[in-house]
Amino acid sequence: MKKGSKSLWFIILLAAFSSVGNGILPVSLKEKIQSAGYLVDERSNVAIMPDGTFVLRAYKDKTFRHSAILLVSETRFDVVETRDAGGQIIIEPIDINADGVADLVISENFELEWSIRIYVNQQGFKKVFDGTSILRPEFKDFTGDGRLELIIKTDPYHVSYDPLFCTVIYQLRDGHYQPMPKKTHRPTVVFPSPNGTFGGRGCMSRENCMSLPTKSGQVP
């Protein structure tokens, strides 16, 4: 092979791997999905698991109302979930339980709130959380054990038109995300300010609202 040919071949390979890294679904997998009776959602975020498996939302019919989250590779085709479709969707492979294996976080927008679904990868995907948040969720390791706490912004007063929300922290316990004990938290209403900082005051409902810990993991 000539030197110029080798250079061209390297460029082609680099472009191919770059496409995969950007979550571009290969044509062969699109055809595989379509042959299974699904419509590929070209607008959706396409994620790639560390083993090379693609994760995406596909539609079950032409009404685009019913969708499925699919795991697809040349040797694999699994349906993670089926449900009514929302708008924007963000699919993230994140190791939430510190076992060295990428889990699955799905954030799907439904007008005034996000539907949040979290699946732990344990020789198959097991759902550990299904809830809503008025903002996309955050994950923090407050305890230092590598397992990620889930931070959800709730709207207990149903005033989504106002920049008002409460923060609830969940920890992975007994195989599911559960709210951290209320006795260790001070209820807080959080107001986002224009400069990106947050201020707070007392919240009327301890059941629906808990405060964020400080960086040390302690509640002020």
Residue frames relative to the residue before (quaternion, step in Angstrom):
aa qw qx qy qz dx dy dz
M 1.0000 0.0000 0.0000 0.0000 0.00 0.00 0.00
K 0.4536 -0.6955 0.4896 0.2660 3.55 -0.90 0.93
K 0.6563 -0.5356 0.3666 0.3847 3.52 -1.27 0.57
G 0.6494 0.5224 -0.3169 0.4527 3.58 0.99 -0.84
S 0.6402 0.5281 -0.3191 0.4576 3.56 1.05 -0.79
K 0.6301 0.5332 -0.3276 0.4597 3.57 1.05 -0.82
S 0.6517 0.5173 -0.3144 0.4570 3.58 0.96 -0.86
L 0.6496 0.5161 -0.3108 0.4637 3.57 0.99 -0.89
W 0.6530 0.5186 -0.3086 0.4576 3.58 0.96 -0.89
F 0.6330 0.5278 -0.3224 0.4656 3.59 1.04 -0.78
I 0.6457 0.5194 -0.3155 0.4623 3.58 0.99 -0.85
I 0.6428 0.5235 -0.3201 0.4586 3.58 1.00 -0.86
L 0.6583 0.5060 -0.3038 0.4672 3.59 0.95 -0.91
L 0.6450 0.5285 -0.3153 0.4531 3.57 0.96 -0.90
A 0.6522 0.5127 -0.3095 0.4648 3.57 0.97 -0.86
A 0.6419 0.5333 -0.3195 0.4488 3.56 1.01 -0.84
F 0.6883 0.4639 -0.2858 0.4790 3.58 0.88 -0.93
S 0.6089 0.5447 -0.3533 0.4557 3.59 1.07 -0.65
S 0.6330 0.5333 -0.3267 0.4563 3.57 1.02 -0.81
V 0.6511 0.5078 -0.3131 0.4693 3.56 0.96 -0.90
G 0.6629 0.5240 -0.3052 0.4392 3.56 0.94 -0.88
N 0.6929 0.4582 -0.2677 0.4881 3.57 1.14 -0.60
G 0.5414 -0.6576 0.3902 0.3496 3.58 1.24 0.16
I 0.3823 0.7046 -0.5074 0.3161 3.59 1.06 0.67
L 0.3701 -0.7612 0.4939 0.1990 3.56 -0.57 1.18
P 0.4410 -0.6999 0.4909 0.2733 3.62 -0.74 1.00
V 0.6247 -0.5661 0.3901 0.3702 3.57 -1.14 0.68
S 0.6397 0.5457 -0.3352 0.4251 3.60 0.94 -0.84
L 0.6801 0.4675 -0.2943 0.4821 3.59 1.05 -0.72
K 0.5720 0.5580 -0.3778 0.4677 3.60 1.13 -0.56
E 0.6684 0.4958 -0.2942 0.4700 3.56 0.93 -0.93
K 0.6274 0.5394 -0.3285 0.4555 3.58 1.04 -0.76
I 0.6598 0.5023 -0.2962 0.4739 3.58 0.99 -0.87
Q 0.6773 0.4966 -0.2891 0.4595 3.56 0.91 -0.93
S 0.6480 0.5146 -0.3214 0.4604 3.59 1.03 -0.73
A 0.6479 0.4921 -0.3124 0.4904 3.59 1.25 -0.39
G 0.6117 -0.6064 0.3237 0.3916 3.58 1.30 0.12
Y 0.5818 0.5708 -0.3797 0.4377 3.59 1.23 0.34
L 0.3484 -0.6969 0.5837 0.2285 3.54 -1.27 0.49
V 0.3931 -0.7315 0.5081 0.2285 3.58 -0.74 1.04
D 0.3059 -0.7418 0.5718 0.1706 3.56 -0.95 0.94
E 0.2666 -0.8115 0.5028 0.1326 3.57 -0.12 1.31
R 0.6771 0.5116 -0.2957 0.4385 3.61 1.13 -0.55
S 0.5986 0.6191 -0.3506 0.3681 3.56 1.21 -0.43
N 0.5669 -0.5537 0.4935 0.3584 3.48 -1.32 0.46
V 0.1310 -0.7705 0.6207 0.0631 3.58 -0.89 0.98
A 0.1487 -0.8039 0.5733 0.0554 3.57 -0.63 1.15
I 0.2473 -0.7494 0.5959 0.1489 3.54 -1.27 0.46
M 0.3511 -0.7226 0.5596 0.2034 3.56 -0.79 1.04
P 0.6659 -0.5269 0.3402 0.4041 3.62 -1.14 0.48
D 0.6828 0.4759 -0.2985 0.4671 3.61 1.12 -0.54
G 0.6256 -0.5752 0.3271 0.4133 3.59 1.30 0.16
T 0.4898 0.6497 -0.4377 0.3827 3.60 1.27 0.02
F 0.3304 -0.7370 0.5583 0.1895 3.57 -0.97 0.91
V 0.1376 -0.7639 0.6264 0.0715 3.57 -1.13 0.79
L 0.1627 0.7978 -0.5612 0.1487 3.57 -0.77 1.00
R 0.4455 -0.6252 0.5528 0.3241 3.53 -1.35 0.15
A 0.0193 -0.7664 0.6420 0.0054 3.55 -1.02 0.86
Y 0.4215 -0.7073 0.5087 0.2515 3.57 -1.19 0.52
K 0.4413 -0.7157 0.4865 0.2374 3.54 -1.11 0.76
D 0.7989 0.0553 -0.0323 0.5981 3.60 1.22 -0.33
K 0.6783 -0.5323 0.3451 0.3708 3.55 -1.32 0.22
T 0.5361 0.6066 -0.4241 0.4059 3.61 1.21 -0.05
F 0.2889 -0.7901 0.4812 0.2464 3.59 1.29 -0.42
R 0.4710 0.6756 -0.4409 0.3568 3.58 1.18 0.53
H 0.7612 0.3042 -0.1567 0.5508 3.56 1.11 -0.67
S 0.0482 -0.8316 0.5524 -0.0326 3.54 -0.72 1.07
A 0.1869 -0.7468 0.6238 0.1352 3.52 -1.37 0.17
I 0.3148 -0.6898 0.6120 0.2249 3.54 -1.20 0.59
L 0.1160 -0.8319 0.5426 0.0013 3.55 -0.59 1.21
L 0.2062 -0.7056 0.6619 0.1464 3.52 -1.28 0.62
V 0.0644 0.8379 -0.5300 0.1134 3.56 -0.41 1.22
S 0.1237 0.7292 -0.6699 0.0648 3.53 -1.14 0.82
E 0.7222 -0.4072 0.2967 0.4738 3.58 -1.24 -0.10
T 0.7812 0.3063 -0.1560 0.5212 3.60 1.12 -0.61
R 0.7474 0.3732 -0.1887 0.5162 3.60 1.26 -0.01
F 0.0863 0.7564 -0.6471 0.0409 3.54 -1.17 0.70
D 0.1342 0.7980 -0.5683 0.1492 3.58 -0.24 1.29
V 0.2952 -0.7210 0.6004 0.1804 3.55 -1.17 0.71
V 0.2957 -0.7746 0.5367 0.1566 3.58 -0.54 1.18
E 0.7825 -0.1517 0.1367 0.5882 3.58 0.94 -0.91
T 0.1576 -0.7350 0.6437 0.1433 3.55 -1.34 0.30
R 0.1973 0.7743 -0.5777 0.1667 3.59 -0.96 0.84
D 0.6691 -0.4457 0.3769 0.4600 3.58 -1.32 0.01
A 0.4427 -0.7199 0.4786 0.2381 3.55 -0.99 0.88
G 0.2735 -0.7365 0.5964 0.1645 3.52 -1.19 0.68
G 0.6788 -0.4507 0.3614 0.4533 3.56 -1.15 -0.63
Q 0.8294 0.0501 0.0048 0.5563 3.56 -0.60 -1.16
I 0.0548 -0.7937 0.6055 0.0205 3.57 -1.00 0.81
I 0.0996 -0.7719 0.6268 0.0359 3.55 -1.06 0.85
I 0.0979 -0.7979 0.5947 0.0048 3.56 -0.68 1.16
E 0.0186 -0.8299 0.5551 -0.0529 3.57 -0.63 1.15
P 0.2656 -0.7216 0.6121 0.1849 3.61 -0.86 0.92
I 0.1168 0.7900 -0.5843 0.1444 3.59 -0.48 1.23
D 0.3521 -0.7095 0.5658 0.2292 3.58 -0.98 0.83
I 0.1018 -0.8536 0.5099 0.0327 3.59 0.03 1.28
N 0.7658 0.3672 -0.1992 0.4890 3.61 1.10 -0.58
A 0.4729 -0.7346 0.4006 0.2759 3.57 1.28 0.46
D 0.4472 0.6772 -0.4778 0.3363 3.58 0.94 0.86
G 0.5904 -0.6156 0.3491 0.3880 3.57 1.29 0.22
V 0.6620 0.4559 -0.2977 0.5150 3.58 1.31 0.09
A 0.4670 -0.6905 0.4766 0.2791 3.59 -0.90 0.90
D 0.2176 -0.7493 0.6154 0.1121 3.54 -0.93 0.99
L 0.4602 -0.7012 0.4885 0.2407 3.58 -1.27 0.00
V 0.0530 -0.7767 0.6276 0.0001 3.57 -0.80 1.11
I 0.0810 -0.8011 0.5930 -0.0046 3.58 -0.70 1.15
S 0.0311 -0.7770 0.6285 -0.0172 3.59 -0.73 1.12
E 0.0191 0.8196 -0.5677 0.0753 3.59 -0.51 1.21
N 0.3531 -0.7800 0.4863 0.1747 3.56 -0.68 1.12
F 0.0322 -0.7597 0.6494 -0.0065 3.55 -1.00 0.98
E 0.7824 -0.3401 0.1579 0.4973 3.58 0.19 1.35
L 0.8670 -0.0149 0.0293 0.4972 3.63 -0.26 -1.22
E 0.7888 0.2181 -0.1439 0.5564 3.61 1.21 0.03
W 0.4020 -0.6788 0.5607 0.2515 3.52 -1.36 0.29
S 0.2981 -0.6979 0.6208 0.1967 3.53 -1.09 0.79
I 0.1204 -0.8111 0.5720 0.0204 3.58 -0.69 1.13
R 0.0368 0.7788 -0.6248 0.0413 3.57 -0.78 1.05
I 0.0841 -0.7990 0.5953 0.0092 3.56 -0.89 0.95
Y 0.0799 -0.7941 0.6025 0.0040 3.55 -0.88 1.04
V 0.2799 -0.7368 0.5931 0.1640 3.56 -0.95 0.94
N 0.3507 -0.7475 0.5364 0.1747 3.54 -0.93 0.99
Q 0.2053 0.7615 -0.5808 0.2016 3.55 -0.20 1.33
Q 0.7304 -0.3615 0.1810 0.5505 3.56 0.41 1.31
G 0.7481 -0.0162 -0.0091 0.6633 3.52 1.03 0.95
F 0.4527 -0.7200 0.4616 0.2522 3.57 -1.07 0.66
K 0.1147 -0.7886 0.6039 0.0164 3.55 -0.80 1.12
K 0.3991 -0.7274 0.5053 0.2372 3.58 -0.76 1.05
V 0.1004 -0.8088 0.5789 0.0255 3.56 -0.85 1.04
F 0.7943 0.0755 -0.0723 0.5984 3.60 1.28 -0.10
D 0.0733 0.7516 -0.6532 0.0551 3.55 -1.13 0.81
G 0.3181 0.7503 -0.5145 0.2668 3.58 -0.26 1.25
T 0.4397 -0.6819 0.5165 0.2738 3.56 -1.30 -0.19
S 0.0565 -0.7674 0.6382 0.0240 3.52 -1.29 0.48
I 0.4434 -0.6934 0.4844 0.2965 3.59 -1.01 0.67
L 0.7247 0.2210 -0.1957 0.6226 3.57 1.34 -0.11
R 0.6252 -0.5064 0.4039 0.4354 3.58 -1.21 0.28
P 0.5157 -0.6733 0.4289 0.3109 3.61 -0.97 0.78
E 0.2594 -0.7243 0.6116 0.1845 3.53 -1.34 0.30
F 0.2127 -0.7553 0.6046 0.1372 3.55 -1.27 0.46
K 0.0363 0.7875 -0.6130 0.0524 3.57 -0.92 0.95
D 0.3207 -0.7051 0.5947 0.2153 3.55 -1.18 0.64
F 0.1106 -0.8371 0.5348 0.0330 3.59 0.05 1.29
T 0.7276 0.4562 -0.2421 0.4515 3.60 1.07 -0.70
G 0.4593 -0.7077 0.4324 0.3181 3.60 1.21 -0.36
D 0.5556 0.6205 -0.3983 0.3843 3.61 1.23 0.15
G 0.5977 -0.5928 0.3491 0.4115 3.58 1.30 0.08
R 0.6138 0.5232 -0.3559 0.4721 3.58 1.19 -0.40
L 0.3665 -0.7843 0.4711 0.1691 3.55 -0.81 1.03
E 0.3254 -0.7031 0.5990 0.2025 3.53 -0.98 0.93
L 0.3584 -0.7317 0.5518 0.1780 3.55 -1.14 0.78
I 0.1435 -0.7891 0.5950 0.0517 3.57 -0.81 1.04
I 0.0630 -0.8090 0.5838 -0.0283 3.55 -0.59 1.24
K 0.2598 -0.7362 0.6040 0.1601 3.57 -1.07 0.79
T 0.1132 -0.8219 0.5576 0.0258 3.57 -0.48 1.21
D 0.2735 -0.7374 0.5962 0.1611 3.54 -1.34 0.28
P 0.0528 -0.8634 0.5007 0.0332 3.62 0.54 1.12
Y 0.7078 0.4523 -0.2687 0.4716 3.60 1.17 -0.46
H 0.3817 -0.7636 0.4520 0.2587 3.58 1.35 0.09
V 0.4813 0.6215 -0.4668 0.4052 3.55 0.84 1.04
S 0.0194 0.8652 -0.5004 0.0259 3.57 0.86 0.99
Y 0.5929 0.5701 -0.3758 0.4270 3.59 1.18 -0.39
D 0.6773 0.4444 -0.2709 0.5200 3.60 1.27 -0.33
P 0.4745 -0.6754 0.4711 0.3111 3.65 -0.98 0.72
L 0.4065 0.6961 -0.4693 0.3605 3.56 0.67 1.17
F 0.2214 0.7712 -0.5821 0.1317 3.58 -0.81 0.90
C 0.3453 -0.7034 0.5780 0.2279 3.53 -1.33 0.26
T 0.3398 -0.7427 0.5473 0.1827 3.54 -1.12 0.70
V 0.0575 -0.7785 0.6249 0.0090 3.55 -0.88 0.99
I 0.1964 -0.7879 0.5758 0.0952 3.58 -0.86 0.97
Y 0.1415 -0.7794 0.6078 0.0560 3.55 -0.91 1.00
Q 0.1507 -0.7639 0.6173 0.1123 3.56 -1.14 0.64
L 0.5090 -0.6424 0.4823 0.3092 3.55 -1.15 0.70
R 0.1690 0.7946 -0.5490 0.1965 3.55 -0.36 1.30
D 0.8435 0.0221 -0.0546 0.5339 3.59 -0.86 1.00
G 0.7426 -0.4553 0.2282 0.4349 3.55 0.95 0.89
H 0.7573 0.2657 -0.1910 0.5652 3.61 1.23 0.07
Y 0.5034 -0.5942 0.5163 0.3563 3.54 -1.30 0.32
Q 0.0127 0.7942 -0.6047 0.0581 3.56 -0.76 1.10
P 0.5911 -0.5781 0.4085 0.3865 3.62 -1.07 0.64
M 0.4931 -0.6359 0.5022 0.3168 3.56 -1.04 0.77
P 0.6588 -0.5369 0.3376 0.4046 3.63 -1.08 0.64
K 0.4801 -0.7035 0.4480 0.2717 3.58 -0.79 1.05
K 0.6079 0.5912 -0.3652 0.3842 3.59 1.06 -0.64
T 0.6867 0.4668 -0.2883 0.4769 3.60 1.20 -0.40
H 0.7082 0.4442 -0.2487 0.4893 3.59 1.25 0.04
R 0.3072 -0.7087 0.6033 0.1985 3.51 -1.22 0.57
P 0.4256 -0.7177 0.4765 0.2770 3.62 -0.63 1.02
T 0.0087 -0.8154 0.5752 -0.0649 3.55 -0.92 0.94
V 0.2302 -0.6967 0.6558 0.1776 3.52 -1.17 0.69
V 0.1970 -0.8138 0.5419 0.0724 3.57 -0.75 1.03
F 0.1271 -0.7852 0.6043 0.0456 3.56 -0.87 1.02
P 0.2735 -0.7520 0.5675 0.1939 3.65 -0.56 1.03
S 0.2447 -0.7761 0.5654 0.1345 3.58 -0.85 0.94
P 0.6926 -0.4993 0.3134 0.4157 3.63 -1.19 0.38
N 0.7085 0.4553 -0.2811 0.4601 3.62 1.05 -0.63
G 0.6231 -0.5994 0.3231 0.3848 3.58 1.27 0.26
T 0.5811 0.5558 -0.3967 0.4427 3.60 1.24 0.01
F 0.3402 -0.7488 0.5371 0.1871 3.55 -1.26 0.28
G 0.0980 -0.7573 0.6415 0.0733 3.53 -1.12 0.74
G 0.1284 -0.8279 0.5423 0.0630 3.60 -1.13 0.34
R 0.0968 -0.7510 0.6446 0.1052 3.51 -1.36 0.20
G 0.7414 -0.4238 0.2725 0.4432 3.57 -1.27 0.11
C 0.2888 -0.7481 0.5765 0.1567 3.54 -1.12 0.75
M 0.4864 -0.7116 0.4259 0.2749 3.59 -0.91 0.86
S 0.7766 0.3176 -0.1665 0.5180 3.61 1.13 -0.44
R 0.2982 -0.7594 0.5507 0.1765 3.60 -0.49 1.14
E 0.6156 0.5752 -0.3500 0.4096 3.59 1.08 -0.64
N 0.7867 0.3528 -0.1590 0.4811 3.56 1.00 -0.82
C 0.8020 0.2917 -0.1069 0.5102 3.57 1.15 -0.30
M 0.0688 0.7790 -0.6185 0.0766 3.56 -0.83 1.04
S 0.4763 -0.7094 0.4470 0.2647 3.57 -1.09 0.62
L 0.5625 -0.5928 0.4658 0.3394 3.53 -1.30 0.39
P 0.4504 -0.6481 0.5259 0.3171 3.60 -1.05 0.66
T 0.5380 -0.5674 0.4928 0.3818 3.55 -1.29 0.17
K 0.7320 -0.4066 0.2935 0.4612 3.59 -1.27 0.01
S 0.6615 0.5077 -0.3107 0.4562 3.59 1.10 -0.58
G 0.5500 -0.6198 0.3914 0.4001 3.54 1.30 -0.18
Q 0.6152 0.5372 -0.3489 0.4596 3.59 1.29 -0.03
V 0.4066 -0.6944 0.5375 0.2523 3.54 -1.10 0.72
P 0.4359 -0.7141 0.4738 0.2748 3.61 -0.76 0.97
